[in-house]
Amino acid sequence: MKFKRSSCPITNVLDLLGDKWTLLVIRDLVLGKRRFQEFMDSPETIATNILADRLSKLEDAGLITRRAFQHNPVRYEYFLTKRGKDLEPILEAIIVWGKKQFP
């Protein structure tokens, strides 16, 4: 496997998930959001270009897949893969820590 910066697992996870939007997209998928507009309706108000970029990066990383639900124009639904679902316990741990630190 080729690493961007180092072989440190924390570095590699941060390279993929360490911006301020990616884990929120994963959160929304865990909560059942599937379509672009559903992600746009989240209270954090992500910009459309940022959302499109994060969805593409997550798909390239094998954390999500997309499936067309409309063909003219083409629109997609997004789903967590097994690899993406493996992030759920990490999100739960962040929630527990966050509630403790920011009650």
HUNORZI-V399263 format. One record per backbone hydrogen bond with DSSP energy under -0.5 kcal/mol. NH is the residue of the N-H (numbers start at 1). CO is the residue of the C=O. E is the energy in kcal/mol with one decimal. If there is no record, write none. Layout:
# HUNORZI-V399263
nh | co | e
NH | CO | E
NH | CO | E
This chain:
# HUNORZI-V399263
nh | co | e
3 | 1 | -0.5
12 | 8 | -2.1
13 | 9 | -2.3
14 | 10 | -2.6
15 | 11 | -2.2
16 | 12 | -1.1
17 | 13 | -3.4
18 | 14 | -2.3
23 | 19 | -0.5
24 | 21 | -0.5
25 | 21 | -1.8
26 | 22 | -2.2
27 | 23 | -2.7
28 | 24 | -2.3
29 | 25 | -2.1
30 | 26 | -2.6
31 | 27 | -2.1
32 | 29 | -1.3
33 | 28 | -2.8
36 | 76 | -0.6
38 | 35 | -0.6
39 | 35 | -1.8
40 | 36 | -2.0
41 | 37 | -1.4
42 | 39 | -1.5
45 | 42 | -1.6
51 | 47 | -2.6
52 | 48 | -2.6
53 | 49 | -2.0
54 | 50 | -2.7
55 | 51 | -2.7
56 | 52 | -2.1
57 | 53 | -2.5
58 | 54 | -2.6
59 | 55 | -2.1
60 | 56 | -2.7
61 | 57 | -1.9
62 | 59 | -1.4
63 | 58 | -2.5
64 | 58 | -1.1
65 | 79 | -2.6
67 | 77 | -2.4
69 | 75 | -2.5
70 | 75 | -1.4
72 | 73 | -0.8
75 | 70 | -2.0
77 | 67 | -2.7
78 | 34 | -2.2
79 | 65 | -2.6
81 | 63 | -2.3
85 | 81 | -2.8
86 | 82 | -1.4
87 | 84 | -1.7
88 | 85 | -1.8
91 | 87 | -2.2
92 | 88 | -2.5
93 | 89 | -2.1
94 | 90 | -2.1
95 | 91 | -2.4
96 | 92 | -2.5
97 | 93 | -2.5
98 | 94 | -3.1
99 | 95 | -2.8
100 | 96 | -1.8
101 | 97 | -2.5
102 | 98 | -2.9
